[in-house]
């Protein structure tokens, strides 16, 4: 992380919750708000720095029950997907200079939050980026959308859980999972250690929420929103890894078809994460959407 674009950490109160954030770039620059998937560290440092160098104020944040945001009970969330979308809109309002709308970006489950936020709060956002996500809630997808790769999921969930109180064990668990998914194990190991350091406890439910985002398995994600996607009227970028076994490429292709004018950027060597080699291309595509 360069000194010019070092992260500034802050707790932001919005929509009745506290969201842990990190910001890069000038406070008065157009805002790019990065929704965690579920933690802010789903977004690479290098991407944040490059966006800031491109003249943006970049703020990445943790979803509820993740990182340094409000954590209550990850096993029984007392909020819905639409509440998380309202959090994003409230943060955009609290952080945006001069009332300008923000460029909203979500990755993985954060991409679901971003879709609903853009639909429910269109006045808050001027552009949308969706990375490695799909247009239906967790659970069985629609018949025309590819589901998780069965062989990959079998390998991923057959592994014994780590000792959640051990930073090293959790980092190695993440590295092994990344290898199964097709991501870089070294990057995943380092990121998992950073997430562990930021997690407010070593209890397995809290660690699961931070490392795996399994809070979404019990989250109320109704009503459906896929049929509303043609109502998104802001410039939209859909980024998807060709090798993604979790949300296979057909999910990103569907988003790009159903959101008017959306651009699809396929990363040939990527799985579920944004690899270092693709950061420049993804950043360039995001900046091309305009400052709003």
N, C-alpha and C positions, 0 to 999 in steps of 0.2 A: 504494500500500500504506500503510495507516494505521499510525501509530506504535503504537497500542494492540494491533495484531495483526500486527506485523512478523514476518517469518519468522525462525526460529532454525535455522541450518544445523548438521547433525551427520552424521558417518559412524557408522553403526550396524552392529556385527558380529553377524550372525545366520545360522544355517544354513551356516556355513563361508564366507560371502562378506561383502563390505562394501557396504552400500547407502547411497547418498547420499540424505539426507532434508532436508526443511524442515518445521518445525512451527509451528503457529499456536494460540493459546489457552492456557488454564491446563493445567499438566501433570497435574493430578488430575481433569480433566474426562473424560467418556466419550470414547473414542477413535474417530475416523473415519479409516481408513487408505485413502489414495487411490493406486491402482496406476497408474503411468505408462503412457502409450500411445505410445512406450515411455518417454519422459522425463516427469518430474514436471510439466513446463511444459505438458503436455496439459491440465492442470487450471488454470483461470483463477485469478489472484490473488484476484479479487473473490469467487469462490465460496468459497475457503478462508477469507477474512476474514469472510464472512457466516455460515458454519458456526461459526466461532470465536465470533462475537458471539451465536450461538444457544446457547452453552454447551457447545461441543464442543472437544476437543483434536484438531486436524486435522494429520495428517502425510501429506505427499505424498512419493513416492520414485521414484527411477529404477530401471528394470529392469536386470538384468545387461547388460553391454556398452553401457550408455547413461549419459550424463551423468557424474556423479561416482561411480557404482557400479563394482564390479569389472569391468574391461575386459580381456579376454584376446585373443580372436580372433573378431570378429563374423562372419567368413566361414565359420567352422567351430565353431559353439557346442558346447562339451563338456557340455551340460546339456539338459534336456527341459522341455516345458511343465509337467510335474508338479513338476520341481525349482523352477521359478519360483513355482508355487503353494505349495510348501513354504517358500519364502522369505517369502511373504506371511504365512503362519501363524507363522513364527518371529519376524518383525518385530512382529506383533500381540502375541505373548507378551513380547517384549523391551520393548515400548513401553507396553503396557496397564497401567494402575495397578490394583493389588490383584487381579491375575489376571482382571479382567473381560474378557469377549469384546468384540471390536471390530466396528464397522460397516465393512464392506469395500466399496469402490467401485472399479470398473475402467472405463476408457474405451478404445474401439477394441480393439487386441490385448490391452490390459490387462484388458478385460472378459472375455476368454477365460481369462486367468490367474485372475481373480476367481471365475469359475464353477467351475473345477477346484479352487481353494482351498476354496470353500464346501462342495464335495462330499467332498474328501479329508480336510478338517480341520474338521468341523462344530463341534467344541468351541471353536474359536478365534473364532467370529464370531456376532454376534447380529442382524445385518441385512446386506442386500446391495443395492447399486445397480449397475446395468449400463447403460452409456451407449454408444450407437452401435456395438454389437458383434453377434456371432452365435454360434450354438451348435455350430458345427463349425470345425475347424482351417483354417488357410490352405490354399488350393487350391480345387478345384471343390466347390461346396456340394451338399447333398442336393437331389434333384429338386424337392422342394416349397419350396425356399428360393430367393429371387431372388439372382442373382449380380451382380457388379460391372456397372455400366452400360457396355456395350462402347464407345460413342462417347466417353464421358468417359475411360475408361481409355486409349483410343487417343490422345487428345489429351494426356493426362497423361504417358504414357511415350514419346511421340514427341519430346519436347523434349530437346535436347542437355544433357548434364550441365554443371553450373556448374564454375568453378574453385573446388574445395573449400578452397583455401588463402585465398580472398578472402571476408571476412565480408560485404561488400556483395553480391557475386555470389550467395552462398548465400541471403542474405535476399531478394533479388529473385527467385531461383528458387522459393523458398517462397511468395512473394506471388503469383507467376503460377500456381503449382499450386493455391493456395487459390481463386483466381478460377475456375479450371476446375471445382473441386469444389463451388463454391457457398458457400465460406466468405469471411470478410472479409479482403481482401488486406493491409490495414494492420495488423491484429492479427497475421496470420501472419508478416508481415515483421518486426515487432518481436519476436515469440516466437522466430523462427528466429535472429535476431541474438543473443538471450539464450542459446539452445541452443548456438550456435557458441562463445560466450564460455566456456561450461561444458564443452565437449568436450575430452577429454584429448589431442587431436591433430588434424592436418589431413589425415591419410591418408584417401583416399576411402572405404575400408570402414568406418572409424570414424565418419566424417561421415554415411554412409548409414544406419548403425545408429541414430544420434542423430536425424537429420532425417526419415528415412523409415521406420525400423523394419524394414528389409529383412532383418534377422537372422531374422525369423520365416519367411522363405521357405525356410530350410534347417533350421529347428528341428523336432525330433522331437515331434510333438503327439499321438502315440498313447498309450493307446488312446482311442477315441471316448468322449465323455462326454454327448452329447445325450440318450441314452436314460436317463441317470441323473438328469436334471433334476427329475423328480417327487419325488426324494428330498430336495430342498432344502426345509427346514422353517422357515427364518427369514423375517421380513418382507422382501419384495423389491420394489424399484422398478426398472422398465425405462424408460429415457429414450431416445427416438430422434427424429432429425430427419426430418420428412416429405420433405425434399428430398435425403436422403442418397443419392448415387449409388454409393458404395463398398460399403456394406452397406445395401442398400435396406430400406425400412420393414418389409417382410414378415419380415425376420430378427428385428427387435424384437418384432413381433406374435407370432411363434412362441415366443420366450422367455417372453413374458407368458402365453401359453396353457399352456405346459408346466411352468412353475414354479407350484406351488399357491399361490393367493391373490395372485399378483404383480399390481401395479398398472402399467399402461402409461401413460406420459406422452409424448404426441407433441408435438414442438415444430414448429409449422406452418412457420416461416421458416428452420429450421435445416437444415444439411447434415451434415458429419461432426464439426464442432466445436460447443461450447456457446457461442452468441453472447452478447454482453454483455446484450442485451435479455432473455434467458431466464435469466440467473443467479439472479435473485430467485425465479422459479417453481421452478427445479430445487432451489435451496437449501431452499425451504419444503417441497417434497415429501420431500427427504432427512431433514430434521428431524422430519417427521411420522412417520417410521418408528420414532421413539423412541430414547432413549439407551441401551437395552440393560439 
